[in-house]
C-alpha cells in the first residue's frame, strides 16, 4: 500500500467533513467525523470506493471524554487498508444516524450496539437482536457502570412466528440433527419451495467481551479469546493478540510469527476437513463423511504434536508464543502432510465423481456476486460468489508475507462452489505449512518485556476458515477498555435468506451448512438467567433475518 492510497482516502474524508481528525498507523486510517457527515462518507467508502464493511462497535467512553461513540470499520481489500470511522453520541441521549439503507451489512451490528449500549440509530426501523424480550428496560450490559456479574431477574419467554408471513412454517432448531448448536431457523414453504426465512440466534451467551473488559489481564484474555470458537479458536487468539500488539507497538519475533502461521493453517485444514465430512453426511454420503474424518485425524495428531493439544492449544500470547517447534516435530509433520495430501486427493477424486453429490450441490443455495458484495460476506462464502477476498494476502500478518499461495475463487455462487473453494484451500494450506516448516527462522519466540499504553485504538483482521475475524480494541489500565469481537458467521448468516429463497426444502440443510456456521462465535455477549415463567413474543421483533 502506497502513500497515494492514504492521500486518496484522506482527500475523500476531507471532502465530506473538513474538520475531520485523521490519523494513519500501520494498515489503518482512523478518522473522527461529525455524525451529520457519516451517511455521506459511508456511501463514498462502501459504493464509490468499493470498500467492505467489516463491523461496527459501540463504546461507552463517558469516563474518557464524556461521550458514547460508534466506530464503523471499513476495509479496502485491494489496497490492504482498514478505515475506522468514529462518531460521538450525546451521553444523555445517545443517537447517531443509521447507515443500514446505504450499507445493508451494518444491520446486525447497529442493533447489537442498541441492545448492549443503548445507542439509538435514527432513520431506521429498530428491533431487539441480542437481548431476550423481557430484559429490563434501560439496562445496557456493555456500559461501564453495569458490573460484569450482574444477574437481572427476567421472565423466560417463548417466541411465536407467523404474523403476516405466507406459506407453511417449518422450524429447524433450536435443537435439530442438522444443527450442532442451538439456533432457530423458520422456513416458510409453499409446496416444497422455500419462500421466506426467519432466524433467531443468540441463545448461547457467555459474557466474553464483558469479562475481558472487566476482570482479566491482557495475557489472560488470550485464553478467553481462544474459547470463542471450538473449531478455530486459535484464529481468535491471534487476532486479539495482534490488536494489542498493534496498539502497543510490540515487535513480535519472526520465529513466533512463523509458528502462529503454521498453527493457523493446521487449524484451517482440520476445520475444512470437518466441514467436508459434515457436508457429505448431510448429502447422505456417509462413506465420504467417515473417510474425511479419518484423514482429519492425521491433522489432529499433528496439531497435538506441535502444540501439546489436539484443540484449544493455549500457546499464543501477546508478544509471541510460549511453545517452540523442534526439528524432530518439523520432520514428523512434513511426513504427515504427505500422507494427508495423498489420501485427501484420492478421496476428493472419488467424492466429486459421485453423481448424487454433484447434483445436490450444483445450482443450489445460490448467492450472487452482487448480493455477496452488498452483504459483505466473508471467507469461502464470498470466494464462492466471485469475491476475491482473503486477508492473508490482502492485509498480510504473521508470516504470510513469506509464503506463496493461491486464493481459489468461483463465480457460480452455489453450494458446489463453496465446497470446491474449501477443497482447494486444503491443498493450499498443506503447501503453506510445508513452506513455513522448511523455512522457519531461528531466534526467540517471545518478547519478554513490553508496556501497553492506555487509550490506544487498533483493529486486527485474521482469515479464519469461515472468513475474516475482526477484533477491535481500546487499551485500558492492565486490561482492554473495550474489546469488540466479530466472527465470520456474524456476517454470513444474513445471506441465508437470499440463498434459501426459492430453494427446495430438501436442500435447506446443506445450504445452511454451506456457510459453515459457528453459532458459538456469534453468541458471545452476556449471561442471563430466568425464573421459568413464559410468554409469547413475535419473532419479527427479535432480530430475525430481514
Rosetta blueprint (number, residue, H / E / L):
1 X L
2 X L
3 X H
4 X H
5 X H
6 X H
7 X H
8 X H
9 X H
10 X H
11 X H
12 X H
13 X H
14 X H
15 X H
16 X H
17 X L
18 X L
19 X L
20 X L
21 X E
22 X E
23 X E
24 X E
25 X E
26 X L
27 X L
28 X E
29 X E
30 X E
31 X E
32 X E
33 X L
34 X L
35 X H
36 X H
37 X H
38 X H
39 X H
40 X H
41 X H
42 X H
43 X H
44 X H
45 X H
46 X H
47 X H
48 X H
49 X L
50 X L
51 X L
52 X E
53 X E
54 X E
55 X E
56 X E
57 X E
58 X E
59 X E
60 X E
61 X E
62 X L
63 X L
64 X L
65 X L
66 X L
67 X E
68 X E
69 X E
70 X E
71 X E
72 X E
73 X E
74 X E
75 X E
76 X E
77 X H
78 X H
79 X H
80 X L
81 X E
82 X E
83 X E
84 X E
85 X E
86 X E
87 X E
88 X E
89 X E
90 X L
91 X L
92 X L
93 X L
94 X L
95 X E
96 X E
97 X E
98 X L
99 X L
100 X L
101 X L
102 X L
103 X L
104 X H
105 X H
106 X H
107 X H
108 X H
109 X H
110 X H
111 X H
112 X H
113 X H
114 X H
115 X H
116 X H
117 X H
118 X L
119 X L
120 X E
121 X E
122 X E
123 X L
124 X L
125 X L
126 X L
127 X L
128 X L
129 X L
130 X L
131 X L
132 X L
133 X L
134 X L
135 X L
136 X L
137 X L
138 X L
139 X L
140 X L
141 X L
142 X L
143 X L
144 X L
145 X L
146 X L
147 X L
148 X L
149 X L
150 X L
151 X L
152 X L
153 X E
154 X E
155 X L
156 X L
157 X L
158 X E
159 X E
160 X E
161 X L
162 X L
163 X L
164 X L
165 X L
166 X L
167 X L
168 X E
169 X E
170 X E
171 X E
172 X E
173 X L
174 X L
175 X L
176 X E
177 X L
178 X L
179 X E
180 X L
181 X L
182 X L
183 X L
184 X E
185 X E
186 X E
187 X E
188 X E
189 X E
190 X E
191 X L
192 X L
193 X E
194 X E
195 X E
196 X E
197 X E
198 X E
199 X E
200 X E
201 X L
202 X L
203 X L
204 X L
205 X L
206 X L
207 X L
208 X H
209 X H
210 X H
211 X H
212 X H
213 X H
214 X H
215 X L
216 X L
217 X L
218 X H
219 X H
220 X H
221 X H
222 X H
223 X H
224 X H
225 X H
226 X L
227 X L
228 X L
229 X L
230 X L
231 X L
232 X L
233 X H
234 X H
235 X H
236 X H
237 X H
238 X H
239 X H
240 X H
241 X H
242 X H
243 X H
244 X H
245 X H
246 X H
247 X H
248 X H
249 X L
250 X L
251 X L
252 X L
253 X L
254 X H
255 X H
256 X H
257 X H
258 X H
259 X H
260 X H
261 X H
262 X H
263 X H
264 X H
265 X H
266 X H
267 X H
268 X H
269 X H
270 X H
271 X H
272 X H
273 X H
274 X H
275 X H
276 X H
277 X H
278 X H
279 X H
280 X H
281 X H
282 X H
283 X L
284 X L
285 X L
286 X H
287 X H
288 X H
289 X H
290 X H
291 X H
292 X H
293 X H
294 X H
295 X H
296 X H
297 X H
298 X H
299 X H
300 X H
301 X H
302 X H
303 X H
304 X H
305 X H
306 X H
307 X H
308 X L
309 X L
310 X L
311 X L
312 X L
313 X L
314 X L
315 X L
316 X E
317 X E
318 X L
319 X L
320 X E
321 X E
322 X L
323 X L
324 X L
325 X L
326 X L
327 X H
328 X H
329 X H
330 X H
331 X H
332 X H
333 X H
334 X H
335 X H
336 X H
337 X H
338 X H
339 X H
340 X H
341 X H
342 X H
343 X H
344 X H
345 X H
346 X H
347 X H
348 X H
349 X H
350 X H
351 X H
352 X L
353 X L
354 X L
355 X H
356 X H
357 X H
358 X H
359 X H
360 X H
361 X H
362 X L
363 X L
364 X L
365 X L
366 X L
367 X L
368 X L
369 X H
370 X H
371 X H
372 X H
373 X H
374 X H
375 X H
376 X L
377 X L
378 X L
379 X H
380 X H
381 X H
382 X H
383 X H
384 X L
385 X L
386 X L
387 X L
388 X L
389 X L
390 X L
391 X H
392 X H
393 X H
394 X H
395 X L
396 X L
397 X L
398 X L
399 X L
400 X H
401 X H
402 X H
403 X L
404 X L
405 X L
406 X L
407 X L
408 X L
409 X L
410 X L
411 X L
412 X L
413 X L
414 X L
415 X H
416 X H
417 X H
418 X H
419 X H
420 X H
421 X H
422 X H
423 X H
424 X H
425 X H
426 X H
427 X H
428 X H
429 X H
430 X H
431 X H
432 X H
433 X H
434 X H
435 X H
436 X H
437 X H
438 X H
439 X H
440 X L
441 X L
442 X L
443 X L
444 X L
445 X L
446 X E
447 X L
448 X L
449 X L
450 X L
451 X L
452 X L
453 X L
454 X L
455 X L
456 X L
457 X E
458 X E
459 X E
460 X E
461 X E
462 X E
463 X E
464 X E
465 X L
466 X L
467 X E
468 X E
469 X E
470 X E
471 X E
472 X E
473 X E
474 X E
475 X E
476 X L
477 X L
478 X L
479 X L
480 X E
481 X E
482 X E
483 X E
484 X E
485 X E
486 X E
487 X L
488 X H
489 X H
490 X H
491 X H
492 X H
493 X H
494 X H
495 X H
496 X H
497 X H
498 X H
499 X H
500 X H
501 X L
502 X L
503 X L
504 X E
505 X H
506 X H
507 X H
508 X H
509 X H
510 X H
511 X H
512 X H
513 X H
514 X L
515 X L
516 X L
517 X L
518 X L
519 X H
520 X H
521 X H
522 X H
523 X L
524 X L
525 X L
526 X L
527 X L
528 X L
529 X E
530 X E
531 X L
532 X L
533 X L
534 X L
535 X L
536 X E
537 X E
538 X E
539 X H
540 X H
541 X H
542 X L
543 X L
544 X L
545 X L
546 X L
